[in-house]
Structures are given as C-alpha cells and as structure tokens.
C-alpha cells in the first residue's frame, strides 16, 4: 500500500550536517503521520522525530535543537535536517509512516556515519 524510499545518508565529520529525504508513494492519507526512526549497532530502533500533515512535530530528547523535520504534503515528501552531528548519531535512519489506525510502514533505511 505504501512504499517509502530514503536518500541522503553518508559519512560526515562530527559537527557536520546532512539532509535526509523520504519519498512516499502509494495510498497516502491526510491523517498519516510520517517520521524518522534510527537504529544504531547493537541497539533497539528508536524514534527520532514525527510530523503530522498539519505540522504537529515531536522530537526525541537526544536530537532536540539539532535535528529538524519537515514535510511537503503535496509531494508526499518528508525531510530530516541533521545538524551538529555527534558520533552517537551514527545509525541506520528509517523513514516511517503510520496510519491513524496504527498500521505502520517502513523504508529500507539509509546509513548515517559520524566520524572523523
């Protein structure tokens, strides 16, 4: 029903920036919440940020003030601007879409590596 394709990951030095993009295709509803999760090696997947179509945003405490999520409803795109990156931000970042009924869809993930 929904396909999510991430792009924009890569290797960046501590303190640097990256912008991740996610293109959603298929059946998208105005009530769908989109966002990003991440999974570091040996750790559980964790929420990074979510955004509703109306612009309601939530961030994990670990990224507040450093990451910015945005959404283009007309194009079914969601972005994550990563700034002031730290080595502990190294992870696979997954795009996520959640229906109002709770069903969720995931992208394949994009690797972000923060290292000098």
C-alpha positions in Angstrom: 0.0 0.0 0.0 2.8 2.4 0.8 6.4 2.5 -0.4 9.0 4.7 1.3 12.4 5.5 -0.2 15.1 7.3 1.8 18.1 9.1 0.5 20.8 11.4 1.7 22.8 9.4 4.2 26.6 9.3 4.2 29.7 9.9 6.1 30.1 13.2 7.9 32.5 14.6 10.5 31.4 15.5 14.0 29.7 18.9 14.0 28.7 18.5 10.4 25.3 18.4 8.7 23.2 16.1 6.4 19.7 16.2 5.0 17.7 13.0 4.6 14.8 12.8 2.3 12.0 10.3 2.1 9.6 9.9 -0.8 6.3 8.2 -0.1 4.2 6.5 -2.8 1.0 4.6 -2.9 -2.1 5.4 -0.9 -1.3 8.3 1.4 -4.0 9.9 3.7 -4.0 13.3 5.2 -4.2 11.7 8.6 -1.0 9.8 8.2 1.9 10.7 10.4 5.4 10.5 8.9 8.7 10.5 10.6 12.1 9.0 11.2 13.5 6.4 13.5 17.1 5.2 13.8 18.9 2.0 14.8 22.5 2.0 16.0 24.6 -1.1 16.0 23.6 -3.4 18.9 20.7 -1.1 19.9 17.0 -1.1 19.5 15.3 1.1 16.9 14.3 4.4 18.4 12.1 7.3 17.5 13.9 10.4 16.1 11.0 12.7 15.0 7.5 12.7 13.7 5.3 15.2 11.9 1.7 15.2 11.0 0.2 16.7 7.8 -0.9 19.6 9.9 2.6 20.3 11.1 2.5 18.9 14.6 6.0 17.8 15.4 7.7 15.6 18.1 11.4 15.1 18.6 13.3 12.7 20.7 15.2 14.5 23.6 18.5 13.4 22.1 18.0 15.4 18.9 16.0 18.4 20.0 17.7 21.6 18.9 19.9 19.8 16.4 17.5 18.0 14.0 14.7 19.5 12.1 11.8 17.5 10.5 9.7 19.0 7.7 7.1 17.7 5.3 5.8 18.5 1.8 2.3 17.2 1.8 1.7 17.9 -1.9 4.7 15.8 -3.0 4.5 13.2 -0.2 8.0 14.0 1.0 9.5 14.2 4.4 12.9 15.6 5.3 15.2 15.4 8.3 17.9 18.0 8.6 20.6 16.7 10.8 23.0 19.4 12.3 25.7 19.4 14.9 26.1 15.7 14.4 27.8 13.6 17.0 29.3 10.1 16.8 26.4 8.8 18.8 24.1 9.8 15.9 25.6 7.1 13.8 22.8 4.7 12.8 20.6 3.5 10.0 17.8 6.0 9.7 14.4 4.7 8.6 11.5 6.7 7.2 8.2 5.8 8.8 4.6 6.3 8.0 1.8 5.5 10.5 -1.9 5.3 9.7 -4.4 6.7 12.1 -5.5 3.1 12.9 -1.9 2.3 13.9 -0.6 0.4 10.9 2.9 1.4 10.1 5.2 1.2 7.1 9.0 1.4 6.9 11.6 2.3 4.3 14.7 0.3 3.7 16.9 2.7 5.7 19.9 5.0 4.9 23.2 4.8 6.8 24.5 7.9 8.6 28.0 7.6 9.9 29.5 10.4 12.0 33.3 10.0 12.3 36.5 12.0 12.0 
